[in-house]
Amino acid sequence: MTVTQPTGTAPQQTGETATGSDICAAPPPRHPRPDGQDRYTISEVAAFTGLTAHTLRWYERIGLMDHIERSHTGQRRYTNRDLDWLDLVGKLRLTGMPVADMVRYAQLVREGDTTYAERRELLEATRRDVVARIAELRDTLAVLDRKIGFYTAAACSGTGEETS
């Protein structure tokens, strides 16, 4: 999804549009269609999510998604609930969760409320991994900031002795 601006205007440095309103202030509609009218083709879902049709079919084949309803002609018909699930899967992918764990999570969801504890454990383990990665990224950011500061100071003073 892209945010467009009127022709001839540029955003100000503060992140506001030329008219002074924040382009991110109002969240986009949650779904393109209201519940009950939410029957999307695979190409519509691919366009909406950024996933390929091949990936969507693969998710279904490996059990990461429930079997998708079909039209009378056999075309997949996704719902808003499916879009919500794909949003969660995208978030889990960003965490670095292995596909096997995502499939296990999907199986647990399908098994019902009795699997809450196991689902929580799986998500807590993923959260610990994310927290560790954030710490690593903060350390890396500190190194980058130190290097940038060195090169900025060196450029201003005309010297530079650091070798790494």
C-alpha positions in Angstrom: 0.0 0.0 0.0 1.4 3.4 -0.9 0.6 6.9 0.5 0.2 9.4 -2.3 0.5 13.1 -2.1 -1.1 15.8 -4.3 0.9 16.7 -7.3 3.3 19.6 -6.8 3.6 19.2 -3.1 6.4 17.7 -1.1 6.4 16.6 2.5 8.0 18.9 5.0 10.9 17.6 7.1 8.6 17.0 10.0 6.7 14.2 8.2 3.7 16.4 7.5 2.2 17.2 4.1 2.2 20.6 2.6 -1.3 21.2 4.1 0.1 20.4 7.6 -1.8 17.1 8.3 0.1 14.0 9.1 -0.4 11.5 6.3 -0.1 8.6 8.8 -2.6 10.0 11.4 -5.6 8.0 10.2 -5.1 4.3 9.8 -6.0 2.8 6.5 -9.2 0.8 6.4 -8.6 -2.6 8.0 -9.9 -4.5 5.0 -10.8 -3.5 1.4 -14.3 -5.0 1.8 -16.7 -5.3 4.7 -17.3 -8.7 6.2 -20.0 -10.6 4.3 -18.7 -9.1 1.0 -15.2 -10.3 1.5 -14.4 -12.8 -1.2 -11.0 -12.1 -2.7 -9.3 -13.8 -5.5 -5.7 -15.0 -5.1 -4.5 -12.2 -7.3 -6.3 -9.6 -5.2 -4.8 -11.1 -2.0 -1.4 -11.2 -3.7 -1.7 -7.5 -4.6 -3.0 -6.6 -1.1 -0.4 -8.5 0.9 2.6 -8.3 -1.4 2.9 -12.1 -1.4 3.0 -14.1 -4.6 0.2 -16.4 -5.7 2.8 -19.2 -5.5 3.5 -18.3 -1.9 -0.2 -18.2 -1.0 -0.7 -21.7 -2.5 2.4 -23.0 -0.7 1.1 -21.7 2.6 -2.1 -23.6 2.1 -0.3 -26.7 0.9 2.1 -26.9 4.0 -0.8 -26.2 6.4 0.2 -22.7 7.3 -3.3 -21.6 6.2 -6.6 -23.4 6.5 -7.9 -24.7 3.3 -9.3 -21.7 1.4 -12.9 -21.7 0.3 -13.5 -22.2 -3.4 -16.0 -20.7 -5.9 -18.2 -22.9 -8.0 -15.5 -22.7 -10.6 -12.8 -23.9 -8.2 -11.1 -20.5 -7.7 -9.8 -19.7 -4.2 -11.9 -17.1 -2.3 -10.1 -15.5 0.6 -11.9 -13.7 3.4 -11.0 -10.8 5.7 -10.2 -13.5 8.3 -7.7 -15.0 5.9 -6.2 -11.5 5.4 -5.9 -11.1 9.2 -4.1 -14.5 9.4 -1.7 -13.5 6.6 -0.9 -10.3 8.5 0.0 -12.4 11.5 2.1 -14.8 9.4 3.9 -11.8 8.0 4.7 -10.6 11.5 5.9 -14.0 12.5 8.1 -14.1 9.5 9.6 -10.8 10.5 10.5 -12.3 13.9 12.6 -14.9 12.2 10.3 -17.7 13.4 11.1 -20.9 11.4 8.3 -22.0 9.0 8.0 -25.3 10.9 7.2 -23.4 14.0 4.6 -21.2 12.1 3.0 -24.4 10.8 2.9 -25.8 14.3 1.3 -22.6 15.6 -1.3 -22.8 12.8 -2.0 -26.5 13.8 -2.4 -25.5 17.4 -4.9 -22.7 16.5 -7.0 -25.2 14.5 -7.0 -27.6 17.5 -8.8 -25.0 19.6 -8.7 -23.4 23.0 -7.1 -26.3 24.7 -3.8 -25.4 23.1 -3.5 -21.9 24.6 -0.6 -22.8 26.8 1.4 -24.4 24.0 0.8 -21.5 21.7 1.9 -19.0 24.5 5.1 -21.0 25.0 5.8 -20.9 21.3 5.2 -17.2 21.1 7.2 -16.6 24.3 10.2 -18.4 22.8 9.9 -16.3 19.7 9.7 -13.2 21.7 12.9 -14.1 23.6 14.6 -14.5 20.2 13.3 -11.1 19.0 14.5 -9.4 22.2 18.0 -10.9 21.7 18.1 -9.7 18.1 17.0 -6.2 19.2 19.9 -6.2 21.7 22.3 -7.3 18.9 21.0 -4.6 16.6 21.4 -1.9 19.3 25.0 -3.0 19.8 25.5 -2.8 16.1 23.8 0.6 15.9 26.2 1.9 18.7 29.2 0.8 16.6 27.8 2.5 13.5 27.1 5.7 15.5 30.7 5.6 16.9 32.1 5.2 13.4 29.9 7.9 11.9 31.0 10.2 14.7 34.6 9.5 14.1 34.4 10.1 10.3 32.4 13.3 10.9 35.0 14.6 13.3 37.8 13.5 11.0 36.2 15.3 8.1 35.9 18.5 10.2 39.4 18.4 11.5 41.1 17.0 8.4 42.7 14.1 10.2 41.8 10.5 10.4 43.9 7.8 12.1 41.4 5.0 12.8 42.0 1.9 10.7 38.9 -0.2 11.3 
